[in-house]
Amino acid sequence: MKKKLTIIYENSEEAYFSINPELCFILINNLLQNAIRHNIENGLIAVSIKNNSFSISNSGSQTPLNTNLIFERFEKHSTQTNSIGLG
């Protein structure tokens, strides 16, 4: 299925992060894959570097995440078969 997503990149300043390059690649790759996977058709993905921070967001479901479980390793909110969450 093609979702016809729009990607917006905003870089208002330079930011420097002290991070392992290989782990950084894996982290950004996972965040982008999730932003695509859990988005809606004709949705938006915003990548931003500002205020000494980096963020990736999407226009996915409007249902709020459970704040008690959001940082648990295998929290699953999606019913999509290609999601790897176990919960």
N, C-alpha and C positions, 0 to 999 in steps of 0.2 A: 504494500500500500504506500503510495506517495502522499506525504502530508502537506507538501507545498509550504514549507516553513520559510520565514523571513529571519535573517540573522542581522542583528545590529551590534556593532562593535564601537565602544566608547573608550577612549584613552585620553583622559584629561591631564595626566601627569605620568612621569616615570616612577616605577615602583621597583624596589629591589627586595628579593626574598632569599633567605638563606635556606636552601632546600636541596636534597639529593636530586640531581637531574632526572634519573631514571624513575624515581618515585613521583616526581612532579609530573612527568609525562603520563604515567599511569593514572594519577589523580585527575588531571585535566581531561584525559581521554574518557575516563569513567563518568565524569560530570557532564561532558558533552553528549555521550551516548545516552545517559539518563534524561537529559534535557530534550533530546530527540524522541526517545522511546515513550516518555510520559507526557508528550505534548499533544495538542489537538490539531485537527486538520486546519490549514491556513493559519497556524499558530506563529508565535514569535519566540526567538531565542535572543537574549541580550547578554553580551559579554562585556564586562566593564572593569577598567582599572582606574580607580580614583580614591582619594582620601587614604592612600597607602593600603588599599585593599583590592582584592580580585574577586569578582563574582560572576556566576553564570546563572541565569534565571530563564524560566519559560512561561508560557501562557497555558499551562496544563490545567488539570482539574481544579475547580474552585473549592473543593472539599478540603478543609484544613487537616493537616497531619496531626496525629496524636502526639502531643508534646511529651508524654511520658515514655513513648517508644521510639521517637524519631532517631535517636542515636544508637539504638540497638542494632547489632550487626545485620540481622536478616529481617528487619521490618518490611512487610510487603503490603502495599495498599492497592496494588494493581491486580487485575484479573487476567492481564495479558500473559499468554503462554511463554513469551520470550523473556519474561521477568525472572530473575534468579532468586528473589527473596523466598524465604521458607516459612513465613509466618502468616 
